[in-house]
Amino acid sequence: MTREATLRLEDFIQAVQSQLDNAQAAMAIKARNLNLPLTFAIKDINLDLRAHVEFADSEIRIRPAGAGEKEASVFHLVFTAITRPAIEENAISFAADDPDDQSLDELGDELTMEERKRLEWAGVRTVKQFQDAQERGSVHSIGRVTNLPVERLRKALERASEPLVQRVEPVPRNGNAEAGEPPLIRVTGRNLVRGGAFPQVRIGDRPVSILHSSPRELLLAPTQDQWAGELAVEAAPTMATAMSFDLSAFAPPPPVETMEIGAVPEEARP
């Protein structure tokens, strides 16, 4: 039997749950439309599933047994009711609470899918959780639990924590700005700020003023001659990145020099 004919165990359970939810929604509609003071619902469901068990890519997969197959395993599943507060209290959050966080999938080739699965088993699902584990000194423990080399984990973490500049663009001043104020520069990327520390940003080997900073965005107020060159961002002493850019077309014009005309001495008058 090919792998396409198998089904992940969690997909099977989710499919059964979805159909049970639909049945409960239908009962709610019936109760509202018919104004029933009393109706009936199923409290628990017991289900015995005969299937062959396979293990591939750190996943348990099941293949329903055909008629007459005697070597299949038997899964005894019991579905019971659960309230929303209980779900919220016990469910694992797959999404990052921090919008600036990254999922482990963004590590790319640094970790294989098998290794990312093993990290999820240890409760590490985002890059920030990975970084927090390093700050707590838990990388060795994670390595033992997941059976992954510690140095490989540290290398992947260092790569994931490196700052990256993806875009440099001009930003006009908002309507509250004084007339004549030059536009700003927005830098977007990731890991531009580390540990809440203020990053160091230089353009043309000179510091540039930072008006706003977050891990994914920097808002800069460059001088008139800092609209082109190399932008260097140092999020930490050993974490820096650089990118060449040219926004000279958006640079404000140089100030016009004016000459003050003084009074003509009386002896110089004709």
Secondary structure, DSSP 8 states (H G I E B T S, - for coil): --GGG-EEHHHHHHHHHHHHHHHHHHHHHHHHHHT-S------EEEEEEEEEEEEETTEEEEEE--TT--S-EEEEEEEE---HHHHHHHS---S-SSTT--BGGGGGGGS-HHHHHHHHHTT--BHHHHHHHHHTT-HHHHHHHHT--HHHHHHHHHHHHS-EEEEEEEE---TTS-TT---EEEEEEES-S-TT---EEEETTEE-EEEEEETTEEEEE--TT-SEEEEEEEEETTEEEEEEEE-GGGS--------------GGG--
